[in-house]
Amino acid sequence: MFEFLLATENLPFTIALGVMVLLGLLEGVTTVLGMGASSFLDAVLPDVDIDADLDINTFDLTTADGDLDLGDVASHGPVAKLMGWMHIGRVPVLILLALFLFAFGMAGLFVQMFAEGLTGMLLPAVLAVVPAFIAAMFVVHYTGMLLAKIIPKDETSAVGVDSFVGRVAQITLGTARRGSPAQAKLRDQHGQTHYVMVEPDSDDAVFDQGIHVLLVKRDGPRFLAIENPSNALVDQETTT
């Protein structure tokens, strides 16, 4: 058995199973120390809308200057669709990774056992990893679908930056001119403060520090705004 597991053709699968065991130990140790590895991995992932069935061709991926908006590509492109298909964001990443490694390792070993029984020899690793990888991806997809339904969902106050459009912000640093954004702050529906870069929506407008503006459009990493048309729209908490 050990000769089979340590055969050169089986090393990708044996290593995958070994890494899975190490991840389990890492999660156990970091959880005891109060620094769960799974939570860290979830935190460093890009913030994308993985629940939406998005078509990248339906989005305007260029900024006002004609530059490609890489933020929109990352949020709405094939990567986001793949993450959604694998249920990243619905199931802790460490669980999905361990599941993939286990499925990949076991599927690869079963492929090699079948090949050895049929032909008397193992497949080259480069050939065996292909069906093992495909099998692992589908295991992650369907098992993740089940886990997403049973894992308790944490209540969150996180909001997407697109939700800032229509809110009032206050210029806090600098003077905003067309092509020269300034820093502004706003509060979302949960009372959390956010700082964004703002510039006027019209060429002749100028927003000095302290002015309240209405965000009317997101343009890549910055927001276009108009002067606040009504004091009734001012979120009083932006002045605190």
C-alpha positions in Angstrom: 0.0 0.0 0.0 2.8 2.5 0.9 4.6 1.7 -2.3 1.3 2.5 -4.2 0.8 5.8 -2.3 4.4 6.9 -2.7 4.7 5.9 -6.4 5.8 8.8 -8.6 2.6 8.6 -10.6 0.5 9.0 -7.4 2.5 11.8 -5.7 0.0 14.6 -6.7 -2.8 12.7 -5.0 -0.8 11.7 -1.9 0.4 15.2 -1.5 -3.1 16.6 -1.8 -4.3 14.3 1.0 -1.3 15.2 3.1 -2.0 18.9 2.7 -5.7 18.3 3.6 -4.5 16.8 6.9 -2.2 19.7 7.6 -5.0 22.2 6.9 -7.1 20.4 9.5 -4.3 20.7 12.0 -3.8 24.4 11.2 -7.4 25.2 11.6 -7.5 23.4 15.0 -4.4 25.1 16.3 -5.4 28.6 15.1 -8.9 28.1 16.5 -7.5 27.3 19.9 -5.4 30.5 19.6 -8.4 32.5 18.6 -7.2 33.2 15.1 -9.2 30.8 12.9 -7.4 30.2 9.6 -10.7 29.8 7.8 -11.9 33.3 8.9 -8.7 34.8 7.6 -9.0 33.1 4.2 -12.6 34.3 3.9 -11.5 37.9 4.8 -8.8 38.1 2.1 -11.0 37.0 -0.8 -12.1 39.7 -3.3 -15.5 41.2 -2.6 -17.6 40.0 -5.6 -21.3 39.4 -6.2 -21.2 35.6 -6.5 -24.9 35.1 -6.3 -25.8 37.0 -9.5 -25.9 35.3 -12.9 -23.8 37.9 -14.6 -22.8 38.4 -18.2 -19.6 40.4 -18.5 -20.7 41.7 -21.9 -23.6 43.5 -20.3 -21.4 45.9 -18.3 -19.6 49.0 -19.3 -16.0 48.1 -18.2 -14.4 51.4 -19.1 -14.0 54.5 -17.1 -14.7 58.0 -18.2 -11.1 58.2 -19.4 -11.4 55.1 -21.5 -9.4 52.9 -19.2 -10.4 49.4 -18.4 -12.0 49.1 -15.0 -10.3 46.1 -13.6 -12.5 46.2 -10.5 -15.6 45.5 -12.5 -13.8 42.7 -14.4 -12.9 41.1 -11.1 -16.4 41.5 -9.7 -18.5 40.5 -12.8 -16.2 38.3 -14.9 -15.6 34.6 -15.2 -13.6 34.5 -11.9 -16.7 35.6 -10.0 -18.9 33.1 -11.8 -16.4 30.3 -10.9 -16.3 31.4 -7.3 -20.1 31.4 -7.2 -20.2 27.9 -8.8 -17.9 26.6 -6.1 -20.0 28.3 -3.4 -17.2 30.5 -2.2 -18.8 33.1 0.1 -21.5 30.7 1.2 -19.3 28.0 2.6 -16.0 28.7 4.5 -13.1 28.6 2.1 -11.0 26.2 4.2 -13.8 23.7 4.1 -14.1 23.9 0.4 -10.3 23.7 0.0 -10.1 20.6 2.2 -13.0 19.1 0.3 -11.3 19.7 -3.0 -8.0 18.2 -1.8 -9.8 15.1 -0.4 -11.8 14.6 -3.5 -8.8 15.2 -5.8 -6.6 12.8 -3.9 -9.1 10.0 -3.5 -10.4 10.3 -7.1 -6.8 10.2 -8.4 -5.9 7.1 -6.4 -9.1 5.4 -7.6 -8.2 6.2 -11.2 -4.8 4.8 -10.7 -6.1 1.6 -8.9 -8.5 1.1 -11.8 -5.7 1.6 -14.4 -3.4 -0.7 -12.6 -6.0 -3.4 -12.4 -6.9 -3.0 -16.0 -3.4 -2.7 -17.6 -1.1 -3.7 -14.8 0.6 -0.3 -14.7 -0.1 3.2 -13.4 -1.0 6.1 -15.6 1.4 9.0 -15.9 0.6 11.6 -13.3 -0.1 14.2 -16.0 -2.9 12.1 -17.4 -4.4 10.9 -14.1 -4.7 14.4 -12.7 -7.2 15.4 -15.4 -10.1 13.2 -14.4 -9.2 13.6 -10.7 -9.4 17.4 -11.1 -12.7 17.3 -12.9 -14.2 14.9 -10.4 -13.0 17.1 -7.5 -14.6 20.2 -9.0 -18.0 18.6 -9.2 -17.7 17.1 -5.7 -17.0 20.6 -4.4 -19.9 22.1 -6.4 -22.5 19.6 -5.3 -21.3 19.0 -1.7 -20.9 22.8 -1.3 -24.4 23.2 -2.4 -25.6 21.0 0.4 -23.3 22.6 3.0 -24.5 26.1 2.0 -28.0 25.0 3.0 -27.1 23.7 6.4 -24.3 26.0 7.6 -25.7 28.8 9.7 -25.5 32.2 8.1 -23.9 35.0 10.1 -25.8 38.2 10.1 -23.7 40.9 8.4 -23.8 44.6 8.0 -21.5 44.6 5.0 -22.7 46.6 2.1 -21.5 46.9 -1.5 -20.0 50.2 -2.8 -22.7 50.4 -5.5 -25.3 51.0 -2.7 -23.6 54.4 -2.0 -25.2 55.8 -5.1 -28.1 58.0 -4.0 -26.6 58.8 -0.6 -25.4 62.1 0.6 -21.7 62.5 1.4 -19.6 65.3 2.9 -16.3 66.5 1.5 -13.7 66.0 4.2 -10.4 66.5 2.5 -9.4 68.6 -0.5 -11.5 70.4 -3.1 -13.3 68.3 -5.7 -13.1 69.3 -9.4 -13.8 67.5 -12.6 -10.8 65.1 -13.0 -9.5 65.9 -9.5 -11.5 64.0 -6.9 -11.5 64.8 -3.2 -12.2 62.6 -0.1 -15.7 62.4 1.2 -17.4 60.5 4.0 -20.8 59.0 4.3 -22.8 56.6 6.5 -24.5 53.6 5.1 -27.9 52.2 6.2 -26.2 50.4 9.1 -24.6 53.6 10.4 -21.1 52.6 9.4 -18.8 55.3 8.1 -17.2 55.0 4.7 -14.7 57.2 2.9 -14.9 57.5 -0.9 -13.3 59.7 -3.6 -15.7 62.1 -5.2 -15.6 64.5 -8.1 -18.3 66.7 -9.7 -20.6 65.2 -12.4 -20.3 68.5 -14.4 -17.2 70.2 -15.7 -17.8 73.6 -14.1 -18.8 72.5 -10.6 -16.4 72.8 -7.6 -17.0 71.2 -4.2 -15.1 72.7 -1.3 -14.4 71.0 2.0 -17.5 70.7 4.2 -19.9 70.7 1.3 -22.6 68.0 1.2 -23.0 66.3 -2.2 -25.3 63.7 -3.6 -23.6 60.7 -5.2 -25.2 60.0 -8.5 -22.9 57.5 -10.2 -20.0 55.2 -9.6 -17.2 55.6 -12.0 -14.6 52.8 -11.2 -12.9 53.7 -7.9 -14.6 57.1 -7.6 -18.0 58.6 -7.5 -19.6 61.4 -9.5 -21.7 63.8 -7.5 -23.9 66.8 -7.7 -24.4 69.5 -5.1 -27.0 68.3 -2.5 -30.3 69.6 -3.9 -32.1 69.5 -0.5 -31.1 69.7 3.1 -33.8 67.1 3.8 -31.5 64.5 2.1 -28.6 65.2 4.4 -27.8 62.3 6.6 -27.2 64.1 9.9 -24.8 61.4 11.0 -22.3 62.4 8.3 -21.6 65.5 10.3 -20.6 63.7 13.5 
